[in-house]
Amino acid sequence: MSARPETPLLDKIDRPADLKQLSDAELTQLAHELRAETVSAVSETGGHLGAGLGVVELTVALHAIFDTPRDKIIWDVGHQCYPHKILTGRRDRIRTLRQKDGLSGFTKRSESVYDPFGAAHSSTSISAALGFAVARDLGGQCDGGLGDAIAVIGDGSISAGMAYEAMNNAGHLNRRMFVVLNDNDMSIAPPVGAMSSYLSRLYAGEPFQELKAAAKGAVSLLPEPFREGAKRAKEMLKGMAVGGTLFEELGFSYVGPIDGHDMEQLLPVLRTIHQRATGPVMLHIITKKGKGYAPAENARDRGHATAKFDVLTGKQHKAPSNAPSYTSVFGQALVDEAARDDKICAVTAAMPDGTGLNLMAERYPSRCFDVAIAEQHGVTFAAALAAGGMKPFCAMYSTFLQRGYDQVVHDVAIQRLPVRFAIDRAGLVGADGATHAGSFDIAYLANLPGMVVMAAADEAELVHMVATAAAHDDGPIAFRYPRGEGVGVDMPERGEPLEIGKGRIIQHGKRVALLSFGTRLEEVRKAAEALSARGITPTVADARFAKPLDQDMILDLAHNHEALITIEEGAIGGFGSHVAQLLAENAVFDDGLKFRSMVLPDIFIDQASPSDMYDVAAMNAEQIESKVLATLGIAQITTKRA
C-alpha cells in the first residue's frame, strides 16, 4: 500500500469554519493536499474518483466563502462529494467509504449535518436548492439553520429534464440561490446531445474567452470598475450565439465560464456573487474530470469508478474473474441477436459501458442510442421505435428505470408496444448501497397488464432471455439480472427463445418445494444440499417468469408438497405476491398448504458486500435452510456462517 501523503494544512482542518482563517494562497495549497488525500483514500477503498478530483478547488472555495452547514451545498450527482466529506469532519472515516458500516459513497442526510440533501441519482439538486431557498424565505428551520442554497450540478446531470423544470420555476420565483454548473465536457460516458454541444461552444473560441465571460456575465454583480467594460463587450458580441443566453432566458443571472481549477478566478467570482446576488445565479465553471491525477486523466472514463489501486501507477487491484459478468453477457448476446436481425436496436441513458451497450455501439453504432441522463425520454423514444417497426432494447439499471415509470405505463404498456427492457443491477448491489439497489422492478413491472417479466438464474439463462425478448413482438417484455459475475455455468453457442410463462424443475424432492425467481437459485441449491444432509430433500424449481406465471408448475408444486416457499431478489409485492394470488384463487390454502415468501425486507439496506447485504435481508443459503425448517416445524439451526 502506498504511503499516505503529507498534508500539513489539511491536518489542521476539523470543520469548514477553519478555512475562513486561511489566505487565498493557503486555500490553493489546501486544495493540492485535499486532492492528494482523496486519491490516497480512494486507492484503499475503491469508488468514484474522477468526479471528486474535478471539484477539489470548488469544494475548498465554497466552504471558504459560504457558511456551511447553515448554507446548504447540494452535490449532483453525489459522487462528487468525497473532498467535501474530508473537509466536513469525516476525514477520520474517509477510508471506510462504501464499506460495511462506513461512509456512504454519496451525500446522506443521516450521516452529517453538512449533507443537507441525499443525492445519488442525478439532476435533483436545482429543485432541492430552490426548496431550501423558499423554506428559508418562509421562515423554515432545519439542522444548522437556513441560509443560502448552492446546487453543484455536473454537465451530464443538466441534460435531464428535471433540471430545466427546476430552473424554469426558480427563474419565476426569483429567490436568491446559486447553481454551479460543473462543466467537464464528460459525464460518465462521453457527453451526448445538444446541451453538451452548446456548453462546448461557450468556451471553444479561446481568444474570446475573457470577452465571453464579461459579455454574458451578470453585469450588475461585477465590481464597479468592471461594469462599463462588460457592457461594451456585451454590445460588441450582441447577436452572437455565445455565453449564457439559455440560462438568462430561464431567469438566471449567468456568470462564466471560468476556470474551475484556478483559485485566482474562482475565489473572487464566488465572493462577488455571494455578496451581491438577489435572485438566482448560474456560475458556469470549466473543470477536468480526474484533474491532478494522471492515471485518472488518461483513463477513458477519467477514473469515474475504480477498484482499489496503486497510487503510484494507478493500476487497479481487481480480483481474477471466474466467470463473465452478467452485463458483458447481455452485451454480447445482444450483439449476436443484432447480427441476425437488422431491426434490433438499443437505447440507454448515459450508461453505455455500465449496461454493456458499448459492445453494440462499437459494432452497430447507427442502431445504438445514448439519450444522456434522460430515462423518461429514453423509454418513450424506445416506445416510438417499436411503433415504427424496430425492435428496441431499452437497457437501464433497475434503480434508474424507476425514473421512467410513468412512461413505461402510459407510452409502452397501455399501447402494448414491444419494448424490450434489459434491467441491470437487479437486487442488492453492494458498495453503492440502497440508492442503487434494484429492489422494486419486479413489483412495479409485474403489475402492468400485458407485461412479461423474466429473471435470469445464471448467465446462460440470460443469453436465452435476450433471445426470448428479441423474438417477442406481442407487447412489452422485461428481463432482470444482477451486478457482478455469473456463476460459471457452461455457455450456449447461441440463445434459444424460451416458452413464455414456463419455468423449469431443477430437482425433484418431497415435503417442501423451493421456487426461485432470479439468481438466488445458487443459494437455494446450497440450502437444498444442506437440507438433504438432514434427510429433507426439497424440490427446487426455477420460475423464470414472474408474469405470466407458470400456473401448471406452481399448482402442481402446491398440491404435491407440504410447503411451498418462493425466493426472489425484490421487495414485497413482486413474484411471491403473484404466486400467493394464484394459490388463493385456486383455493390451495384450503388444503393446508404452508406457503412462505422470502423477499427483501421492508427497510433500505446500507452498503456492504452483496453477500453481507443478503445476510441482512435473510436471503442467503443458511437463512433459506432456516426458513424451510421453521416452516416444517423442525428445530432451528444454530450454526453461523463464518
C-alpha positions, 0 to 999 in steps of 0.5 A, a space after each residue: 500500500 502506498 504511503 499516505 501523503 503529507 498534508 500539513 494544512 489539511 491536518 489542521 482542518 476539523 470543520 469548514 469554519 477553519 478555512 475562513 482563517 486561511 489566505 487565498 494562497 493557503 486555500 490553493 495549497 489546501 486544495 493540492 493536499 485535499 486532492 492528494 488525500 482523496 486519491 490516497 483514500 480512494 486507492 484503499 477503498 475503491 469508488 468514484 474518483 474522477 468526479 471528486 478530483 474535478 471539484 477539489 478547488 470548488 469544494 475548498 472555495 465554497 466552504 471558504 466563502 459560504 457558511 456551511 452547514 447553515 448554507 446548504 451545498 447540494 452535490 449532483 450527482 453525489 459522487 462528487 462529494 468525497 473532498 467535501 466529506 474530508 473537509 466536513 469532519 469525516 476525514 477520520 472515516 474517509 477510508 471506510 467509504 462504501 464499506 460495511 458500516 462506513 461512509 456512504 459513497 454519496 451525500 446522506 442526510 443521516 450521516 452529517 449535518 453538512 449533507 443537507 440533501 441525499 443525492 445519488 441519482 442525478 439532476 435533483 439538486 436545482 429543485 432541492 436548492 430552490 426548496 431550501 431557498 423558499 423554506 428559508 424565505 418562509 421562515 423554515 428551520 432545519 439542522 444548522 439553520 437556513 441560509 443560502 442554497 448552492 446546487 453543484 450540478 455536473 454537465 451530464 446531470 443538466 441534460 435531464 429534464 428535471 433540471 430545466 423544470 427546476 430552473 424554469 420555476 426558480 427563474 419565476 420565483 426569483 429567490 436568491 440561490 446559486 447553481 454551479 454548473 460543473 462543466 467537464 465536457 464528460 459525464 460518465 460516458 462521453 457527453 451526448 446531445 445538444 446541451 453538451 454541444 452548446 456548453 462546448 461552444 461557450 468556451 471553444 473560441 479561446 481568444 474570446 474567452 475573457 470577452 465571453 465571460 464579461 459579455 454574458 456575465 451578470 453585469 450588475 454583480 461585477 465590481 464597479 470598475 468592471 461594469 462599463 467594460 462588460 457592457 461594451 463587450 456585451 454590445 460588441 458580441 450582441 447577436 452572437 450565439 455565445 455565453 449564457 443566453 439559455 440560462 438568462 432566458 430561464 431567469 438566471 443571472 449567468 456568470 462564466 465560464 471560468 476556470 474551475 481549477 484556478 483559485 485566482 478566478 474562482 475565489 473572487 467570482 464566488 465572493 462577488 456573487 455571494 455578496 451581491 446576488 438577489 435572485 438566482 445565479 448560474 456560475 458556469 465553471 470549466 473543470 477536468 474530470 480526474 484533474 491532478 491525477 494522471 492515471 485518472 486523466 488518461 483513463 477513458 472514463 477519467 477514473 469515474 469508478 475504480 477498484 482499489 489501486 496503486 497510487 503510484 501507477 494507478 493500476 487497479 487491484 481487481 480480483 481474477 474473474 471466474 466467470 463473465 459478468 452478467 452485463 458483458 453477457 447481455 452485451 454480447 448476446 445482444 450483439 449476436 441477436 443484432 447480427 441476425 436481425 437488422 431491426 434490433 436496436 438499443 437505447 440507454 441513458 448515459 450508461 453505455 459501458 455500465 449496461 454493456 451497450 458499448 459492445 453494440 455501439 462499437 459494432 452497430 453504432 447507427 442502431 445504438 442510442 445514448 439519450 444522456 441522463 434522460 430515462 423518461 425520454 429514453 423509454 418513450 423514444 424506445 416506445 416510438 421505435 417499436 411503433 415504427 417497426 424496430 425492435 428496441 432494447 431499452 437497457 437501464 439499471 433497475 434503480 434508474 428505470 424507476 425514473 421512467 415509470 410513468 412512461 413505461 405505463 402510459 407510452 409502452 404498456 397501455 399501447 402494448 408496444 414491444 419494448 424490450 427492457 434489459 434491467 441491470 443491477 437487479 437486487 442488492 448491489 453492494 458498495 453503492 448501497 440502497 440508492 442503487 439497489 434494484 429492489 422494486 422492478 419486479 413489483 412495479 413491472 409485474 403489475 402492468 397488464 400485458 407485461 412479461 417479466 423474466 429473471 435470469 438464474 445464471 448467465 446462460 439463462 440470460 443469453 436465452 432471455 435476450 433471445 426470448 425478448 428479441 423474438 417477442 413482438 406481442 407487447 412489452 417484455 422485461 428481463 432482470 439480472 444482477 451486478 457482478 459475475 455469473 456463476 460459471 455455468 457452461 455457455 450456449 453457442 447461441 440463445 434459444 427463445 424460451 416458452 413464455 410463462 414456463 419455468 423449469 424443475 431443477 430437482 425433484 424432492 418431497 415435503 417442501 418445494 423451493 421456487 426461485 425467481 432470479 439468481 438466488 437459485 445458487 443459494 437455494 441449491 446450497 440450502 437444498 444440499 444442506 437440507 438433504 444432509 438432514 434427510 429433507 430433500 426439497 424440490 427446487 424449481 426455477 420460475 423464470 417468469 414472474 408474469 405470466 406465471 407458470 400456473 401448471 408448475 406452481 399448482 402442481 408444486 402446491 398440491 404435491 408438497 407440504 410447503 411451498 416457499 418462493 425466493 426472489 431478489 425484490 421487495 414485497 409485492 413482486 413474484 411471491 405476491 403473484 404466486 400467493 394470488 394464484 394459490 388463493 384463487 385456486 383455493 390451495 390454502 384450503 388444503 393446508 398448504 404452508 406457503 412462505 415468501 422470502 423477499 427483501 425486507 421492508 427497510 433500505 439496506 446500507 452498503 456492504 458486500 452483496 453477500 453481507 447485504 443478503 445476510 441482512 435481508 435473510 436471503 442467503 443459503 443458511 437463512 433459506 435452510 432456516 426458513 424451510 425448517 421453521 416452516 416444517 416445524 423442525 428445530 432451528 439451526 444454530 450454526 453461523 456462517 463464518 
